Amino acid sequence: MRTGIGPIDEQLPPEGLPPGYFVLLEGPLGVGKTFFAYCFVASAARSKAPVAVFAVDALPEDVAETLRRRGVDPGSAVIVDGFYAPTDRLNKMKGWSKAKLDVLDTKAVLDKLAELADEVRGGVVVIDSLNEIILRASNVFELFRGLKIFAKYTGSLVVGVVHTDVEDVRNAVALAEHLADVINTGGDGPGAGADGPLHKEDEGGEGQGVTGFPRLDTCGHRGRQGGRGRRQVVAKGSEQEGGGARDQARRLIFFKYSEVDAC
């Protein structure tokens, strides 16, 4: 699946990101994570692939308008109302009669995904955002493992947005990084060069055919030392230390963003 962002797509294989992965867009507010997520949606819509959006941080009508502005017919997408109303009366005021989450927790999200499996198979699912779900989760590993299983067995790309301004969310996500195929960090910290460019493990898992992608940012310029003010996409491979063992159950890609100014 292509991202829809030229400078990133240029560095990916011709077919783009492989299907069957859970992609996590992680970083503070205002760096463009939601914009990036909707790039996947627009790209999928252009290729006639199915699309679903879990509206957690915005009302479903607002998500429909966002899709419309991005050139996507809202009627062609499944919009799941996850904008939790604290009372029944408020819930009825919303009037969204289509797909809806009655409870905003891990089980409800995973059950709704399973219900939509045939509709979104081979397409893109965006959950914007995962913050409230993570905060309500007793075990974040169950959430991530469930999303990865869904992505794998439906051949879809599941894109989750996480705002790491909240310390509890940031800590919860950090606990799950060992599940990642790729960890994409948002800056040129010490050792970034030594870790090398973006790496994706090959399906054989024997360390052969590892593909690297150059460092870049989403403003269309190659990343550089001290790249403040740019939405850096700098990555490092996720091979485990100590024998280089590879866990083929890992199907999670992190995109992390540091503090940036507008491009």
SVG drawing of the C-alpha trace seen along z (x, -y; Angstrom):
<svg xmlns="http://www.w3.org/2000/svg" viewBox="-32 -26 59 44">
<polyline fill="none" stroke="black" stroke-width="0.4" points="0.0,0.0 1.4,-3.4 1.4,-6.1 0.4,-8.9 3.4,-11.0 5.8,-11.2 9.1,-11.5 8.3,-8.4 6.8,-6.4 10.0,-7.0 12.0,-5.1 9.5,-2.1 9.3,0.9 7.1,0.4 4.1,2.0 4.5,-0.2 4.1,1.0 3.2,4.7 -0.3,5.8 -1.0,7.5 0.8,5.0 -0.3,2.9 1.3,-0.6 1.5,-2.8 1.9,-6.6 3.4,-7.8 4.3,-11.3 3.2,-14.5 0.2,-16.6 0.5,-18.7 3.2,-16.9 0.9,-15.5 0.0,-12.0 -3.6,-12.2 -2.7,-13.8 -0.4,-10.9 -3.1,-8.4 -5.5,-9.9 -2.9,-9.8 -3.2,-6.0 -7.0,-6.3 -6.9,-8.5 -4.3,-6.2 -6.5,-3.1 -9.6,-4.9 -7.8,-5.8 -6.9,-2.1 -10.5,-1.1 -9.4,0.8 -11.9,0.9 -11.5,-1.7 -12.7,-1.9 -12.1,-4.7 -12.7,-4.4 -13.7,-7.9 -12.5,-8.1 -11.2,-11.6 -13.7,-13.2 -17.4,-12.9 -18.2,-10.6 -19.7,-13.5 -16.5,-15.4 -14.5,-12.4 -16.9,-12.2 -16.1,-15.8 -12.4,-15.2 -12.7,-12.3 -14.6,-14.5 -11.9,-17.2 -9.3,-14.5 -11.2,-13.5 -12.7,-10.3 -16.5,-9.7 -17.6,-9.1 -20.2,-6.7 -17.5,-4.4 -15.9,-4.1 -17.0,-2.5 -17.0,-5.1 -17.2,-3.6 -18.5,-6.0 -16.1,-5.6 -16.7,-9.1 -17.8,-7.9 -20.8,-9.8 -20.9,-9.7 -24.7,-9.4 -27.4,-7.6 -29.2,-10.9 -26.1,-12.4 -25.5,-9.2 -29.0,-9.5 -28.4,-13.1 -25.5,-12.0 -27.9,-10.1 -25.2,-8.1 -27.1,-5.0 -24.3,-3.2 -21.4,-1.3 -20.9,-2.2 -18.8,-1.2 -21.1,-0.9 -18.0,-0.7 -14.6,-2.1 -12.3,0.6 -10.0,3.3 -12.7,6.0 -15.2,3.7 -12.7,2.5 -11.4,6.0 -14.9,7.4 -16.0,4.6 -13.0,5.3 -13.8,9.0 -17.4,8.0 -16.1,5.8 -13.4,8.3 -15.1,9.2 -15.8,5.6 -12.3,4.3 -10.3,7.3 -7.2,6.1 -7.9,2.5 -6.9,-0.1 -8.3,-0.6 -7.5,-3.8 -8.0,-4.2 -7.7,-7.8 -6.7,-7.7 -5.7,-4.8 -5.1,-6.9 -8.4,-6.5 -8.4,-2.8 -4.9,-2.3 -5.7,-4.2 -8.8,-2.0 -6.8,1.2 -5.7,3.4 -3.1,5.0 -1.8,3.0 -0.3,6.2 -3.7,7.7 -4.7,4.6 -1.6,4.7 -1.6,8.4 -5.3,8.3 -4.7,5.6 -1.7,7.4 -3.7,10.7 -6.5,8.8 -4.1,7.1 -2.3,10.4 -5.4,12.6 -7.4,10.0 -4.4,8.8 -5.2,5.2 -3.1,2.3 -4.2,1.2 -3.1,-2.3 -3.3,-3.5 -2.6,-7.0 -1.1,-7.6 -0.5,-11.0 2.5,-10.5 2.0,-13.8 0.3,-11.7 2.9,-10.0 0.8,-6.9 0.2,-6.4 3.8,-6.9 4.9,-4.4 2.4,-1.8 3.5,-2.1 7.1,-1.8 6.4,1.5 5.2,2.9 8.1,1.9 9.6,5.3 6.7,6.5 7.8,4.2 9.1,5.2 10.3,1.6 10.8,-1.1 10.8,-4.5 12.2,-7.2 11.7,-10.9 15.1,-12.5 18.9,-12.2 19.8,-11.1 23.1,-9.5 23.5,-6.3 20.9,-7.0 23.5,-6.7 24.8,-3.5 21.4,-1.9 21.1,-2.6 18.1,-3.3 14.7,-1.8 14.8,2.0 12.1,4.6 12.6,8.2 12.1,10.6 9.4,13.3 12.0,16.0 13.3,14.6 16.9,15.8 18.4,12.4 18.5,12.5 17.0,10.0 16.8,7.2 15.7,4.0 17.0,0.6 15.4,-2.8 17.3,-6.1 16.5,-8.6 14.0,-11.2 11.3,-13.6 7.7,-14.3 8.5,-17.8 10.3,-16.4 13.9,-16.9 16.4,-14.3 16.9,-14.2 20.0,-15.9 21.7,-16.3 19.8,-18.8 16.8,-18.6 14.6,-20.6 11.4,-22.0 11.0,-19.0 8.8,-15.9 11.7,-13.4 11.2,-9.8 14.4,-8.2 14.4,-4.5 16.3,-1.6 16.0,2.1 14.3,4.3 16.5,7.4 16.8,8.7 20.2,8.6 21.9,11.8 21.9,14.3 19.8,12.2 16.7,14.3 13.6,13.1 10.1,13.5 7.8,13.9 4.8,13.0 5.9,9.4 3.8,7.4 3.9,3.9 5.6,0.9 6.2,-2.2 6.4,-5.7 7.6,-8.1 7.7,-11.8 9.7,-14.4 8.8,-18.0 8.5,-19.8 7.5,-23.2 5.1,-23.5 6.7,-22.7"/>
</svg>
